[in-house]
Amino acid sequence: MTPRRLWYSTPTTSPKWSRRWGYTDVLLEGGPRLAGAFLAAGYVDVIEAYIAPILLGAGASALVDAGVHTITDAHRFRLESAVTIGPDILLSLVPESSAPGNEE
């Protein structure tokens, strides 16, 4: 059976579609605007970030408009795990429960 993929254009559609089809995990792949929108809406429950020992110089931002205007508004995460994969490091980060938008 081929896995079904969900494609979201806005964070407002994702919870409704996920519940309707019984998904509990959704992989979000996109640019900085899509990532920022989902983070600002409070729909990010884990970030898996790779760090590689390479510097590229100028480039695109990882997030655009994540709803952060002051340090108090910052989305805070705690390290769940760090795994070395070859020369890279994979960080698994989960929201702190006290972070804005992450209250339980």
Buried (B, 14 or more C-beta within 10 A) or exposed (E): EEEEEEEBEEBEEBBEEBEEEEEEEBEBEEEBEBBBBBBBBBBBEEBEEEEEEEEEEEEEEEBBEBBBEEEEEEBEBEEEEEEEEEEEBEBBBBBEEEBBBBEE
